[in-house]
Structures are given as C-alpha cells and as structure tokens.
C-alpha cells in the first residue's frame, strides 16, 4: 500500500511540473513552444519514475538521484523539441 501511495505522489508531482512548464498558448516561436512541451513531458515521465525513492524515504541522497536522472533527460528533450519546432 505504501508503494502505491508513493507512486501516486510521484505521478502527482510530475503532473504538477508538467502543468507549470507546458505553455498555455503558442507564445514565442514554434521552436520555444515545442522545446517547452517536450521538456514538460520529459519531466513528467522522469519525475513519475525517479522521485519514488524520495517519496518513500525523504533524504538529500534520493533527491540528488532524481536531479541526476532528470537533468540529462530534460536537456535532450529541450534540444529535440527545439529541433522539431525548427524543422517542422
């Protein structure tokens, strides 16, 4: 039961980041719009998967693990979204 609650909290936190980062309208250029959309989805997925150890046992080590996994994933998503918007 605890693991289910931890997974639910992780998905909820990922959705919160998704709602904050995803642009409401097509503001700026297509490149920036798609970069933010790809970043929002990447953080939703990585947060849902990698913040679960932090929700089970809140410690600095577990939050650093989430940062180490999310930052490279986010950088790749931003670059992919930017290129997608540029060449679409």
SVG drawing of the C-alpha trace seen along z (x, -y; Angstrom):
<svg xmlns="http://www.w3.org/2000/svg" viewBox="-3 -35 26 37">
<polyline fill="none" stroke="black" stroke-width="0.4" points="0.0,0.0 2.9,-2.4 4.4,-1.8 1.1,-2.6 0.8,-5.9 4.5,-6.7 3.8,-6.1 0.6,-8.2 2.5,-11.1 5.3,-10.8 2.8,-11.0 1.0,-13.9 4.3,-15.8 5.2,-15.0 1.8,-16.3 2.3,-19.5 5.7,-20.1 4.0,-19.3 1.3,-21.9 3.8,-24.6 6.2,-24.1 3.8,-23.4 2.9,-26.7 -0.8,-27.7 -0.7,-29.2 1.7,-29.3 3.8,-32.1 7.1,-32.9 8.3,-30.9 7.5,-27.4 10.9,-26.3 10.4,-27.6 6.9,-26.2 7.9,-22.7 11.0,-22.8 8.8,-23.6 6.2,-20.9 9.0,-18.3 10.5,-19.4 7.2,-19.2 6.6,-15.7 10.2,-14.6 9.9,-16.0 6.5,-14.3 7.9,-11.0 11.2,-11.3 9.6,-12.6 7.0,-9.9 9.7,-7.3 12.6,-8.6 11.1,-10.6 9.5,-7.5 12.5,-6.7 12.3,-10.2 8.6,-9.8 9.4,-6.6 12.4,-7.9 12.9,-11.7 16.6,-12.4 19.1,-14.5 20.6,-11.4 17.2,-10.5 16.5,-14.0 20.0,-14.2 19.3,-10.9 16.2,-12.5 18.2,-15.5 20.9,-13.4 18.4,-11.4 16.1,-14.3 18.7,-16.9 20.2,-15.0 16.8,-13.7 15.5,-17.3 18.4,-18.7 17.8,-16.0 14.1,-16.8 14.7,-20.6 17.1,-20.0 14.8,-17.6 11.8,-19.9 13.7,-22.9 14.9,-21.0 11.4,-19.6 9.9,-23.1 12.6,-24.5 12.3,-21.9 8.6,-21.2"/>
</svg>
